[in-house]
Amino acid sequence: MDERRTRLAPEERRRAARDLGERLFDLRELREVAARRGCLAGFIAVRAEIDPADAIREARRRGVRLALPRVADDRQPRLRFHLATNSELTAGRFGIPEPANDLPEVEAAEIDVMLVPGLAFDPSGRRVGFGGGYYDEWLGQARGQRPRVIGLAYDFQVVERCPVDAHDQGVDCVVTDARVLRPPDVRETPEGQGPR
């Protein structure tokens, strides 16, 4: 998957990011966060990941607070989220732009929706990441305070079934440049008011 993403032409990546952004803001979860000016945890795309930057800019325009991840070796979980703007980012441990340690940290209970990258997703909400376990660890420790988790991918990254281990954390839905997939146990109510 990593190689296939890397082979995408720049125009294909831009088109996919545009289409992804439109689908994200059609989601009930994003509309609700924007309506109450809640908190969205996003990420900065690297290694040819589908780029959520358009959606993040739109969220900010609508008054949503943005939290971005930072890798910290000093505490568990190793992934921390801080309120930030792109101008406040510096290269982190893996060369990925991340917020500085002194920016306000956001706890799990404050995050309404979290956008997560991955190498592959399946229709049941399973996710294969890059192998570091950072998101799995954070989500596993969030437990009852876990936000709604939305996996972002190019449509070709959706596979029939992802291999998972006991510690792997799934997503509540997957948004690609072509569609939105919700696991079978997450259904819209007739009024569109949330899962049942």
C-alpha positions as CSV (number, residue, x, y, z in Angstrom):
1,M,0.0,0.0,0.0
2,D,2.8,2.4,0.8
3,E,4.4,1.8,-2.6
4,R,1.1,2.2,-4.4
5,R,0.4,5.6,-2.6
6,T,3.9,6.8,-3.5
7,R,3.3,6.0,-7.2
8,L,0.3,8.3,-7.3
9,A,0.8,11.4,-9.4
10,P,0.6,14.8,-7.6
11,E,-2.6,15.7,-9.4
12,E,-4.2,12.4,-8.3
13,R,-3.3,13.1,-4.7
14,R,-4.7,16.6,-4.8
15,R,-8.0,15.3,-6.4
16,A,-8.3,12.5,-3.8
17,A,-7.7,15.0,-1.0
18,R,-10.3,17.3,-2.4
19,D,-12.9,14.5,-2.6
20,L,-12.0,13.3,0.8
21,G,-12.6,16.7,2.3
22,E,-16.0,17.0,0.7
23,R,-17.0,13.6,2.1
24,L,-15.7,14.4,5.6
25,F,-17.8,17.5,5.9
26,D,-20.9,15.5,4.8
27,L,-20.5,13.3,7.9
28,R,-22.8,13.8,10.8
29,E,-19.9,13.7,13.2
30,L,-18.0,16.6,11.6
31,R,-21.2,18.7,11.3
32,E,-21.9,18.2,15.0
33,V,-18.3,19.1,16.0
34,A,-18.5,22.2,13.9
35,A,-21.9,23.2,15.2
36,R,-20.7,23.1,18.8
37,R,-17.1,24.3,18.0
38,G,-15.7,21.1,19.5
39,C,-12.3,19.5,19.2
40,L,-11.1,17.6,16.2
41,A,-7.8,15.6,16.4
42,G,-6.2,15.5,13.0
43,F,-2.8,14.6,11.6
44,I,-0.3,16.0,9.1
45,A,0.0,13.7,6.0
46,V,3.4,12.2,5.4
47,R,4.7,9.4,3.1
48,A,2.1,10.0,0.4
49,E,-0.9,9.5,2.9
50,I,-4.2,11.0,1.8
51,D,-4.0,14.6,3.0
52,P,-6.8,15.9,5.3
53,A,-5.4,19.5,5.2
54,D,-8.4,20.8,3.2
55,A,-10.9,19.3,5.7
56,I,-8.8,20.6,8.6
57,R,-8.7,24.1,7.2
58,E,-12.5,24.0,6.7
59,A,-12.9,22.8,10.3
60,R,-10.9,25.7,11.6
61,R,-12.9,28.1,9.4
62,R,-16.0,26.8,11.2
63,G,-14.5,27.4,14.6
64,V,-13.4,23.8,15.5
65,R,-10.5,23.5,17.8
66,L,-7.7,21.4,16.2
67,A,-5.5,19.0,18.2
68,L,-2.4,17.5,16.5
69,P,-0.3,14.5,17.6
70,R,3.2,14.6,19.1
71,V,5.3,11.6,20.0
72,A,6.5,11.7,23.6
73,D,8.9,9.0,25.0
74,D,8.6,10.2,28.5
75,R,5.0,9.1,29.3
76,Q,2.4,6.4,28.4
77,P,0.7,6.6,26.0
78,R,3.5,7.9,23.8
79,L,1.1,9.8,21.6
80,R,0.0,13.1,23.0
81,F,-2.4,15.7,21.4
82,H,-1.9,19.5,21.6
83,L,-3.9,22.4,20.3
84,A,-1.9,23.8,17.4
85,T,-1.8,25.6,14.1
86,N,0.4,24.6,11.2
87,S,2.6,27.6,11.9
88,E,3.4,26.2,15.4
89,L,4.7,22.8,14.1
90,T,8.3,21.6,14.0
91,A,9.9,18.4,12.9
92,G,9.5,15.7,15.6
93,R,11.3,12.5,16.4
94,F,10.4,10.9,13.1
95,G,10.7,14.1,11.0
96,I,6.9,14.4,11.1
97,P,5.6,18.0,11.8
98,E,4.2,18.1,15.3
99,P,3.2,20.7,17.9
100,A,5.7,21.8,20.5
101,N,5.5,20.3,24.0
102,D,4.6,23.6,25.6
103,L,1.4,24.0,23.6
104,P,-1.8,23.2,25.5
105,E,-2.3,19.4,25.8
106,V,-5.7,18.0,25.0
107,E,-7.0,15.0,27.0
108,A,-9.1,12.2,25.5
109,A,-12.3,13.4,27.0
110,E,-11.9,16.8,25.2
111,I,-11.6,15.2,21.7
112,D,-14.9,14.8,19.9
113,V,-13.6,13.2,16.7
114,M,-10.2,11.8,15.7
115,L,-8.9,11.4,12.2
116,V,-6.4,8.6,11.8
117,P,-4.2,7.5,9.0
118,G,-3.4,3.9,8.1
119,L,-2.0,1.5,5.5
120,A,-5.2,-0.4,5.1
121,F,-8.7,-0.6,6.4
122,D,-11.6,-3.0,5.9
123,P,-15.4,-2.6,5.9
124,S,-15.6,-3.9,9.5
125,G,-13.5,-1.0,10.8
126,R,-10.2,-2.9,11.2
127,R,-7.0,-0.9,10.6
128,V,-3.4,-1.7,9.8
129,G,-1.1,1.1,10.7
130,F,2.7,1.5,10.3
131,G,3.5,-0.9,13.0
132,G,4.5,1.5,15.8
133,G,1.2,1.0,17.7
134,Y,0.9,4.7,18.7
135,Y,-2.7,5.2,17.8
136,D,-3.6,1.7,19.1
137,E,-2.0,2.5,22.4
138,W,-3.6,5.9,22.8
139,L,-7.1,4.6,21.8
140,G,-6.7,1.5,24.1
141,Q,-6.0,3.7,27.1
142,A,-8.8,6.2,26.3
143,R,-11.4,3.5,26.9
144,G,-14.6,5.1,28.0
145,Q,-13.4,8.6,26.9
146,R,-12.6,7.4,23.4
147,P,-13.7,9.9,20.7
148,R,-15.4,8.9,17.4
149,V,-12.5,7.6,15.2
150,I,-12.5,8.1,11.5
151,G,-10.0,6.3,9.3
152,L,-8.8,8.2,6.2
153,A,-7.5,6.4,3.1
154,Y,-7.4,6.3,-0.7
155,D,-10.1,4.0,-1.8
156,F,-7.6,1.3,-3.0
157,Q,-6.5,1.0,0.7
158,V,-9.8,-0.6,1.6
159,V,-9.3,-4.4,1.6
160,E,-11.6,-7.3,2.2
161,R,-10.1,-8.1,5.6
162,C,-7.3,-6.6,7.6
163,P,-5.2,-8.9,9.9
164,V,-5.4,-7.7,13.5
165,D,-4.1,-8.6,16.9
166,A,-5.8,-8.3,20.3
167,H,-4.2,-4.8,20.9
168,D,-5.3,-3.3,17.6
169,Q,-7.9,-0.6,17.7
170,G,-10.6,-0.3,15.0
171,V,-12.3,2.8,13.6
172,D,-15.9,3.9,13.7
173,C,-16.0,4.6,10.0
174,V,-13.6,4.9,7.0
175,V,-13.7,7.8,4.7
176,T,-12.0,7.5,1.3
177,D,-11.9,9.7,-1.8
178,A,-14.7,7.6,-3.2
179,R,-17.0,6.5,-0.3
180,V,-17.8,6.3,3.4
181,L,-17.8,2.9,5.0
182,R,-19.4,2.2,8.4
183,P,-19.0,-1.0,10.3
184,P,-22.2,-3.1,10.4
185,D,-22.7,-2.4,14.1
186,V,-22.8,1.4,13.6
187,R,-26.1,2.4,12.1
188,E,-27.8,5.7,11.6
189,T,-31.0,6.2,13.4
190,P,-34.0,7.3,11.3
191,E,-33.6,10.8,12.5
192,G,-29.9,10.8,11.7
193,Q,-29.1,11.5,15.4
194,G,-26.4,9.0,15.9
195,P,-25.6,5.3,16.4
196,R,-27.9,2.9,18.1
